[in-house]
Each structure stands twice: as C-alpha cells, then as structure tokens.
C-alpha cells in the first residue's frame, strides 16, 4: 500500500522553525516502520516543501505556501491506499482524514494496526 502519514506540521508551533522541524521529525519517524511492513510511506511535506521552494515561497504560510502545502497532500490522497493519522492537533491532518474517508481509504491511527504486506 501507499500510505500517507498525516499529523501536525505547522500546528502548535507559532511558525517556529525548530518546532516545525520537530513535527516533521515525528511524521518521518513513522516512515521506516511502514516501509519495514512492506509498504511505501509518503508525507505531504516531502512533495510540498521542494515545490514551495521552487515556486519562491519565502516563509511558512505565505501565499505560495497556501497554494501548495495542503493541495499536495490532497493530490497524494488520489493515489494512496491508506492514511496513518498520528496524534496531535492538526486541522490539515484532520482534513486529510476526512478526504481519505470520503474516498474509502483505510485509516489507521496506530502503526501496529497496519498489516504486513
């Protein structure tokens, strides 16, 4: 399965780069365990961050950021089989789950619930 990892990225950081990086680290910490279960992990920021840089975004939340950040994850969901929603308040991740549910994707809340491929 291609599994989108969703959780806090910007939420709760007051746009502090160190806290944003900690949130990204938390998302990325799920990637290897998913891979070891035989699946392909993906994080929206892995797609969005380079695109935002190329498009000229200069700060978190600017117009370019808004145009790319969430749409990147939503486009990924068109290709994903499942989503792993890690804990923590996040409107963006909650929206990802809503979209995934609409699409009939499998939604996991614990890495242990993801079956081996």
For each residue, the residues with C-beta under 8 A, 3 or more apart:
1: 39 40 80 81 82 106 117
2: 39 40 42 79 80 81 82
3: 34 39 40 41 42 80 81 82 83 84 108 114
4: 42 43 44 73 76 77 80 82 83 84 96 100
5: 27 28 30 31 34 41 42 43 83 84 86
6: 27 44 73 83 84 85 86 90 92 93 96 97
7: 23 26 27 85 86 87 88 90 93
8: 11 12 23 26 86 88 89 90 93
9: 20 23 24 27 44 45 90 92 93
10: 13 15 20 23 60 61 92
11: 8 23 88 89 90 91 92 93
12: 8 19 23 88 89
13: 10 16 19 20 23
14: 19
15: 10 20 59 60 61
16: 13 19 20
17: 20 21 60
18: 21 22
19: 12 13 14 16 22 23
20: 9 10 13 15 16 17 23 24 60
21: 17 18 24 25
22: 18 19 25 26
23: 7 8 9 10 11 12 13 19 20 26 27 88
24: 9 20 21 27 28 43 45
25: 21 22 28 29
26: 7 8 22 23 29 30 86 88
27: 5 6 7 9 23 24 30 31 43 45 86
28: 5 24 25 31 43
29: 25 26 32
30: 5 26 27 33 34 41 84 86 111
31: 5 27 28 34 35 41 43
32: 29 35 36 41
33: 30 36 37 111
34: 3 5 30 31 37 39 40 41 84 111 114
35: 31 32 38 39 40 41
36: 32 33
37: 33 34 114 115 116 117
38: 35 116 117
39: 1 2 3 34 35 114 117
40: 1 2 3 34 35
41: 3 5 30 31 32 34 35 84
42: 2 3 4 5 46 47 76 80
43: 4 5 24 27 28 31 46
44: 4 6 9 47 48 69 70 72 73 76 96
45: 9 24 27 48 49 69 72
46: 42 43 49
47: 42 44 50 51 72 73 76
48: 44 45 51 52 68 69 72 73
49: 45 46 52 53
50: 47 53 54
51: 47 48 54 55 68 72
52: 48 49 55 57 64 65 68 69
53: 49 50 57
54: 50 51
55: 51 52 64 67 68
56: 64
57: 52 53 62 64 65 68
58: 62 64
59: 15 62 65
60: 10 15 17 20 65
61: 10 15 65 66
62: 57 58 59 65 66
63: 66 67
64: 52 55 56 57 58 67 68
65: 52 57 59 60 61 62 68 69
66: 61 62 63 69 70
67: 55 63 64 71
68: 48 51 52 55 57 64 65 71 72
69: 44 45 48 52 65 66 72 73 92
70: 44 66 73 74 92 95
71: 67 68 74 75
72: 44 45 47 48 51 68 69 75 76
73: 4 6 44 47 48 69 70 76 77 92 96
74: 70 71 77 78 95 96 99
75: 71 72 78 79
76: 4 42 44 47 72 73 79 80
77: 4 73 74 80 83 96 99 100 103 105
78: 74 75 103
79: 2 75 76
80: 1 2 3 4 42 76 77 83 100 105
81: 1 2 3 105 106
82: 1 2 3 4 100 105 106 107 108 114
83: 3 4 5 6 77 80 96 97 100 105 106 107 108
84: 3 4 5 6 30 34 41 108 109 111 114
85: 6 7 93 96 97 107 108 109
86: 5 6 7 8 26 27 30 93
87: 7 109
88: 7 8 11 12 23 26 93
89: 8 11 12
90: 6 7 8 9 11 93 94
91: 11 94 95
92: 6 9 10 11 69 70 73 95 96
93: 6 7 8 9 11 85 86 88 90 96 97
94: 90 91 97 98
95: 70 74 91 92 98 99
96: 4 6 44 73 74 77 83 85 92 93 99 100
97: 6 83 85 93 94 100 101 107
98: 94 95 101 102
99: 74 77 95 96 102 103
100: 4 77 80 82 83 96 97 103 105 107
101: 97 98 104 105 107
102: 98 99
103: 77 78 99 100
104: 101
105: 77 80 81 82 83 100 101
106: 1 81 82 83
107: 82 83 85 97 100 101
108: 3 82 83 84 85 111 113 114
109: 84 85 87 113
110: 113
111: 30 33 34 84 108 114
112:
113: 108 109 110
114: 3 34 37 39 82 84 108 111
115: 37
116: 37 38
117: 1 37 38 39
